[in-house]
């Protein structure tokens, strides 16, 4: 099984859309995250901790999640890729009840305690509109943009909480 999801790197140098992709295969079981440098190892451990502490069964497969290119090592940029990586992993493991992710855009930060911090930005709504993507993020009132709130997508998983970071005007 394989899939991909769109995200966004909020880099000071080069803010841009980013594709994350992943697959599951019959190999040595585990999770591998590529393209996020040292942050990838920390994110891997955080995702495994969140998954285990919620007692979500994971198939004995090898899960590989990668970016299309190496992203800069600024944790303030990389932390917004937490949610799409988590979504890819849980989707490949069968815990997300959605037909596909390849037409979705997701940005968000997660904590080991299960707090999911979403983000609304003009750049995200513009990108989702331009690329005709489904926005997986906090609901934007009165928006014509197709969107799914992470609460609706992940609400069946215990001990998760959701909050919003709005970009200052």
C-alpha beads as a LAMMPS data file, in Angstrom:
LAMMPS data file: protein, C-alpha beads

169 atoms
168 bonds

1 atom types
1 bond types

-500.0 500.0 xlo xhi
-500.0 500.0 ylo yhi
-500.0 500.0 zlo zhi

Masses

1 110.0

Atoms # bond

1 1 1 0.000 0.000 0.000
2 1 1 1.227 3.501 -0.775
3 1 1 -0.057 7.060 -0.669
4 1 1 1.019 10.678 -0.511
5 1 1 -0.180 13.931 1.044
6 1 1 0.586 17.588 0.424
7 1 1 1.923 19.842 3.152
8 1 1 3.638 23.201 3.468
9 1 1 7.091 24.230 4.702
10 1 1 6.854 27.606 6.465
11 1 1 10.504 28.391 5.784
12 1 1 11.809 31.930 6.105
13 1 1 14.113 31.249 3.164
14 1 1 11.842 29.367 0.803
15 1 1 8.228 28.809 1.890
16 1 1 6.667 26.248 -0.400
17 1 1 4.390 23.276 -0.904
18 1 1 5.857 19.915 -0.052
19 1 1 4.863 16.373 -0.940
20 1 1 5.163 13.640 1.688
21 1 1 4.777 10.059 0.515
22 1 1 4.793 6.688 2.167
23 1 1 4.309 2.993 1.721
24 1 1 3.928 -0.177 3.737
25 1 1 5.648 -3.401 2.748
26 1 1 6.234 -6.911 4.014
27 1 1 9.697 -6.504 5.435
28 1 1 11.331 -5.960 8.821
29 1 1 8.576 -4.222 10.852
30 1 1 9.097 -0.625 11.878
31 1 1 8.718 3.018 10.963
32 1 1 11.275 4.926 8.911
33 1 1 11.095 8.684 8.252
34 1 1 13.390 10.134 5.568
35 1 1 14.163 13.693 4.495
36 1 1 13.635 15.439 7.829
37 1 1 17.192 15.077 9.117
38 1 1 17.638 14.661 12.860
39 1 1 14.073 15.851 13.413
40 1 1 12.819 12.729 11.629
41 1 1 14.209 10.482 14.385
42 1 1 12.509 12.536 17.093
43 1 1 9.248 12.602 15.135
44 1 1 9.414 8.834 14.619
45 1 1 9.743 8.235 18.355
46 1 1 6.946 10.715 19.118
47 1 1 4.600 8.991 16.653
48 1 1 5.430 5.539 18.019
49 1 1 4.821 6.793 21.564
50 1 1 1.475 8.377 20.646
51 1 1 0.407 5.226 18.798
52 1 1 1.399 2.854 21.617
53 1 1 -0.059 4.980 24.400
54 1 1 -3.423 4.874 22.599
55 1 1 -3.049 1.113 22.154
56 1 1 -3.554 1.309 18.392
57 1 1 -2.648 -2.012 16.778
58 1 1 -0.082 -1.652 14.005
59 1 1 0.377 -4.393 11.402
60 1 1 3.766 -6.089 11.349
61 1 1 4.987 -4.231 8.280
62 1 1 7.704 -1.811 7.354
63 1 1 6.362 1.743 7.033
64 1 1 8.479 4.267 5.123
65 1 1 7.559 7.959 4.972
66 1 1 9.652 10.420 2.987
67 1 1 9.703 13.950 1.606
68 1 1 10.343 14.668 -2.030
69 1 1 13.577 16.424 -1.023
70 1 1 15.523 17.207 2.147
71 1 1 13.929 19.992 4.144
72 1 1 16.004 22.488 6.105
73 1 1 16.740 21.512 9.695
74 1 1 14.853 24.330 11.431
75 1 1 12.563 22.656 14.002
76 1 1 10.145 25.615 13.716
77 1 1 9.603 24.659 10.071
78 1 1 9.671 20.882 10.522
79 1 1 7.219 20.726 13.429
80 1 1 4.348 21.689 11.097
81 1 1 4.974 18.452 9.195
82 1 1 4.105 16.320 12.278
83 1 1 0.418 15.984 11.455
84 1 1 0.790 14.936 7.803
85 1 1 3.427 12.347 8.763
86 1 1 1.159 11.000 11.510
87 1 1 -1.781 10.913 9.082
88 1 1 0.283 8.975 6.533
89 1 1 1.400 6.442 9.144
90 1 1 -2.054 5.888 10.617
91 1 1 -3.596 5.746 7.123
92 1 1 -1.115 3.068 6.007
93 1 1 -1.786 1.169 9.253
94 1 1 -5.560 1.285 8.611
95 1 1 -6.593 3.712 11.366
96 1 1 -7.858 6.559 9.190
97 1 1 -11.282 6.059 7.683
98 1 1 -10.745 7.864 4.430
99 1 1 -10.546 6.587 0.885
100 1 1 -7.416 8.509 -0.085
101 1 1 -4.953 11.149 1.062
102 1 1 -3.292 12.061 -2.235
103 1 1 -5.785 14.882 -2.827
104 1 1 -5.314 16.397 0.663
105 1 1 -3.290 19.213 2.218
106 1 1 -2.384 18.965 5.917
107 1 1 -0.267 21.041 8.283
108 1 1 -0.050 20.671 12.046
109 1 1 2.057 20.054 15.099
110 1 1 1.572 17.225 17.592
111 1 1 2.813 16.730 21.133
112 1 1 3.573 13.429 22.866
113 1 1 0.495 13.956 25.054
114 1 1 -1.738 13.922 21.963
115 1 1 -2.355 17.637 21.489
116 1 1 -2.797 18.437 17.807
117 1 1 -2.225 22.067 16.929
118 1 1 -3.735 23.037 13.597
119 1 1 -2.931 26.144 11.641
120 1 1 -4.893 28.438 9.374
121 1 1 -2.977 30.628 6.974
122 1 1 -3.737 32.517 3.816
123 1 1 -0.955 30.551 2.077
124 1 1 -2.626 27.241 2.939
125 1 1 -6.064 28.202 1.718
126 1 1 -4.590 29.690 -1.470
127 1 1 -2.533 26.554 -2.126
128 1 1 -5.462 24.222 -1.451
129 1 1 -7.647 26.262 -3.789
130 1 1 -5.018 26.449 -6.571
131 1 1 -4.239 22.731 -6.469
132 1 1 -7.863 21.696 -5.862
133 1 1 -6.945 19.938 -2.602
134 1 1 -9.055 18.973 0.383
135 1 1 -7.778 20.928 3.402
136 1 1 -7.308 18.731 6.478
137 1 1 -7.233 21.394 9.118
138 1 1 -9.262 23.474 11.533
139 1 1 -12.581 24.523 10.042
140 1 1 -12.554 27.904 8.371
141 1 1 -16.000 29.456 8.825
142 1 1 -17.823 30.570 5.668
143 1 1 -15.184 29.010 3.426
144 1 1 -16.116 27.445 0.101
145 1 1 -12.905 25.429 0.263
146 1 1 -13.487 21.684 0.746
147 1 1 -12.173 20.812 4.198
148 1 1 -12.211 18.197 6.945
149 1 1 -11.473 19.147 10.530
150 1 1 -8.919 16.779 12.153
151 1 1 -11.443 16.292 14.991
152 1 1 -13.765 14.632 12.487
153 1 1 -10.988 12.582 10.920
154 1 1 -9.279 11.440 14.133
155 1 1 -12.119 11.700 16.651
156 1 1 -12.361 7.908 17.016
157 1 1 -8.802 7.715 18.379
158 1 1 -8.750 8.140 22.171
159 1 1 -6.981 10.866 24.132
160 1 1 -6.367 13.362 21.348
161 1 1 -7.095 17.063 21.776
162 1 1 -7.295 19.698 19.077
163 1 1 -6.462 23.402 19.105
164 1 1 -5.815 26.130 16.560
165 1 1 -2.989 28.535 15.924
166 1 1 -4.103 31.486 13.894
167 1 1 -1.458 33.502 12.212
168 1 1 -1.262 37.039 13.605
169 1 1 -2.540 39.706 11.223

Bonds

1 1 1 2
2 1 2 3
3 1 3 4
4 1 4 5
5 1 5 6
6 1 6 7
7 1 7 8
8 1 8 9
9 1 9 10
10 1 10 11
11 1 11 12
12 1 12 13
13 1 13 14
14 1 14 15
15 1 15 16
16 1 16 17
17 1 17 18
18 1 18 19
19 1 19 20
20 1 20 21
21 1 21 22
22 1 22 23
23 1 23 24
24 1 24 25
25 1 25 26
26 1 26 27
27 1 27 28
28 1 28 29
29 1 29 30
30 1 30 31
31 1 31 32
32 1 32 33
33 1 33 34
34 1 34 35
35 1 35 36
36 1 36 37
37 1 37 38
38 1 38 39
39 1 39 40
40 1 40 41
41 1 41 42
42 1 42 43
43 1 43 44
44 1 44 45
45 1 45 46
46 1 46 47
47 1 47 48
48 1 48 49
49 1 49 50
50 1 50 51
51 1 51 52
52 1 52 53
53 1 53 54
54 1 54 55
55 1 55 56
56 1 56 57
57 1 57 58
58 1 58 59
59 1 59 60
60 1 60 61
61 1 61 62
62 1 62 63
63 1 63 64
64 1 64 65
65 1 65 66
66 1 66 67
67 1 67 68
68 1 68 69
69 1 69 70
70 1 70 71
71 1 71 72
72 1 72 73
73 1 73 74
74 1 74 75
75 1 75 76
76 1 76 77
77 1 77 78
78 1 78 79
79 1 79 80
80 1 80 81
81 1 81 82
82 1 82 83
83 1 83 84
84 1 84 85
85 1 85 86
86 1 86 87
87 1 87 88
88 1 88 89
89 1 89 90
90 1 90 91
91 1 91 92
92 1 92 93
93 1 93 94
94 1 94 95
95 1 95 96
96 1 96 97
97 1 97 98
98 1 98 99
99 1 99 100
100 1 100 101
101 1 101 102
102 1 102 103
103 1 103 104
104 1 104 105
105 1 105 106
106 1 106 107
107 1 107 108
108 1 108 109
109 1 109 110
110 1 110 111
111 1 111 112
112 1 112 113
113 1 113 114
114 1 114 115
115 1 115 116
116 1 116 117
117 1 117 118
118 1 118 119
119 1 119 120
120 1 120 121
121 1 121 122
122 1 122 123
123 1 123 124
124 1 124 125
125 1 125 126
126 1 126 127
127 1 127 128
128 1 128 129
129 1 129 130
130 1 130 131
131 1 131 132
132 1 132 133
133 1 133 134
134 1 134 135
135 1 135 136
136 1 136 137
137 1 137 138
138 1 138 139
139 1 139 140
140 1 140 141
141 1 141 142
142 1 142 143
143 1 143 144
144 1 144 145
145 1 145 146
146 1 146 147
147 1 147 148
148 1 148 149
149 1 149 150
150 1 150 151
151 1 151 152
152 1 152 153
153 1 153 154
154 1 154 155
155 1 155 156
156 1 156 157
157 1 157 158
158 1 158 159
159 1 159 160
160 1 160 161
161 1 161 162
162 1 162 163
163 1 163 164
164 1 164 165
165 1 165 166
166 1 166 167
167 1 167 168
168 1 168 169
